[in-house]
Amino acid sequence: MTSTDIVVVSSNSPQQQPSQQRPSQQQQQQAWYKNGSLPLGSCIYGIPIYLHYSFFMLLIIMLLSSLLGHATDGKYWAMIVLIYGPILLVTIIIHEFGHALMTMYCDGQVKEMVLWPLGGYVICGPVDTVTQDFCVAIAGPLTHLPQMALWGFIFAVIENGVSNLEQYYDENMSFGGNLCSQAFFLNVILLVFNLFVPAYPLDGGRCLAAGLMVCGLDGLKAAIATAIIGMVISIAFVIWGLVSFIQGSPGGLFTAIIGAWILMESWKLLKLTRPASGQYGEIVDNLKNHPIFGQRCYQNEIAKNSNNNSNGAESPALKKNGNGFSVL
């Protein structure tokens, strides 16, 4: 899912004392996923894998929704447990390894990954350019294409074709057919949600931010555009989710929660672009603490604009930015 980088740097001004240090947004986000995660061991290249407690939220919501129309259908309950349990888990692991492998291809380092319902986090070292960051962001969602092909093929074998491949549960279809159908559309939803919803901290928001800067937009304008677009989309998600929930769809509650989360993260980004003093240098200093715009490749681009605005003076962003790890 989610593809956002965290670069661990100090957020204090020279006037602050160590006792007055406050955790940056990146450090707070790192603490959030780390404190609520269960270690699962390691996988390819020895990358440690953690499971965040929120992973089970979607399973619980779907089980609750089963009470409305399939309370006595044991096969349906078994399918829900398999889809939103082990199948979703494997799907997300493959998604996150897409981010991880692309990061390593771009000469970055991967430290660990944390799994949650919409994708997960890959803690990795920074890449060199914004274009490379775009490739890393898009690599995760693209892994759903071969997974869709695999589940579609298995479905075709079981049901002798794909003409009755449907998103919804069909009581007249075999258990295996329903399972493959649901797994296929699970990947469709994750692909669309992560890639075609341009709202940070989803992968689409990461692609939007990188794409804007690749197209020549400076860091400040790219940050503002990313924040505003994310806020508009998140409000639509909240309204859509609440309306769906009121109309009897428990899944709408999960949609509303995701919308509220996107709204909160987008608002945090927008606040970083509005420093009290209004000085561009302060904006650069603030943005370096953001999970996306705090990455080295983004800070280098922002610093170029900062240098232009300050008649060639060296940007504090380049001095303070480190070689920290990212969250993808």
C-alpha positions, 0 to 999 in steps of 0.5 A: 500500500502505502508508500511513504518514506521516513528520513530520520533527522532532527526537527529542532532549531538551533535555539532548542535544547535537547530537553525540548526536542519533539518527535518529528512526524516521521519519528511519530509514524515509525513509533506508531507502526513499531509499537503495534506490530508482531514479528513474523520472522524474515523472508527474501534477503533476510528482511524482517517482517512485522504484522500490525494489529490493524491488519485484523480490522478489515477481517473483523468488519467483513465478519460482522457484515456476514451477519447481515446476509450470510449468518448461517452460511458456513462456506461464506464464513470460511471464504471470508476468513481465508480471503481476509486472513492468509490470502490478504497477508500473502497479497500484501507481502508480495505488494511490499516486496515490489517496493523492496525489490525496486528500492534495492534495484535503485541501490537503496537499502531495505531494513524491514517491513510492516504489514497492514490491510491496505499494503504496509510499510517498507523501511528502506534507505533513500534513493537518489532521484525523485524519478527513482522514488516514483518507480519505487512507489509504483512497483508495489501496486503493479504486483497485483497485476500478475496476482490477478492473472494467477487467480483468474487462471485458477478460476478459469480452470475451476469454472471452465472459463471466466464468463461468470467471474463476479465481484460478489459471492454466488451461492450457485458457484463452487467454493473454489470458484468463489474463493478465486473470484474474491481473491481476484477482485481483492487484488483489483481493489488494492491496485485501484485504491493504491495506484489510482487514488492520488492521496498521501499516504497511499501509493497514488499520493506518493506517485502524485508528489514524485510526478509533480516534481518530475514535471518541474513543479517546485517542492513547495507547490508540489507539497501544497498540491499533494495535500489539497488533492488528498484532503478533497479525496479524503472528504469524499471517502468519509462521506461515501463511507458514512452513507454506505454504512448508514445504508447497511454496508459495514464495509463503509465504516472502514472506508470512512476510517481510511478517509479520516486517516488520509484527511489527517495526514494531508492536513499535517502536510498542508500545515508544514507548508504554512510556517508562522514566519512565512519564510521559504527557508523555514518551509524547507526546514519543516518539509524535511520532517515529512515522510515524503518530502523529507527524503534526500531526493526531494530535499535536494530538489527543494534545496535547489529552489531554496538556493534560487530564492536566497540568491545562491545561499546554501540550503539548511536542508542539505546540511541537516538531511541525513541518510536515514531510512524510509517507510514505503 
